[in-house]
Amino acid sequence: MPSRTGVDVVTVLNRVLGVAGVVILLGGIALGFRSVSSSGAYCGSAFRTAAGITPMTCDSALSSAGTLVTVVIAVGAALLIAAIAVKKFAGRVDA
């Protein structure tokens, strides 16, 4: 039977991973709506480009914003998956 301290550590780890995953995931979504500009031209955001922009003007800015959003959302999702894995693993050890 696992000690009480071990159960508490797993529970805390699970909660920390879960909360961090949700916060980072929501932060990534918020970054997707952040305005991007290039050379003084408004380009829109990673999720919605501005109407009437010249594609060449904003390509690199929008590409960088999209990459940042993708990486942050992926890290948040990875933390959530880790939280689920810790919960499943702890359930198997207890059983």
C-alpha positions, 0 to 999 in steps of 0.5 A, a space after each residue: 500500500 502506498 504511503 500517504 506522502 506518495 499519494 499527496 505528491 502524485 495529487 499535487 503533481 497532477 494538479 500542477 500539471 493540469 492547471 499549468 496546462 490549462 493556463 498555457 493553453 488559454 495563453 496560446 489561444 489569447 496570443 492567437 488574437 494578438 494584433 500583429 504589424 509589420 513595417 507599420 502595416 496592420 496585419 491582423 492576428 494569427 487567427 484572422 488576417 486583416 482585409 486588404 493587406 499585401 501578402 508579402 508585407 505580412 508573411 513573416 510577421 504572421 508566420 512568426 505569430 502562427 508558429 508562436 501560437 502553435 508552440 504555446 498551444 502544443 506545450 499546454 496540450 502536452 502538459 494536459 496529456 501529462 496530467 492525464 497520464 500521471 492520473 492513470 499511472 497513479 490509478 494503476 499503481 494503487 490498484 
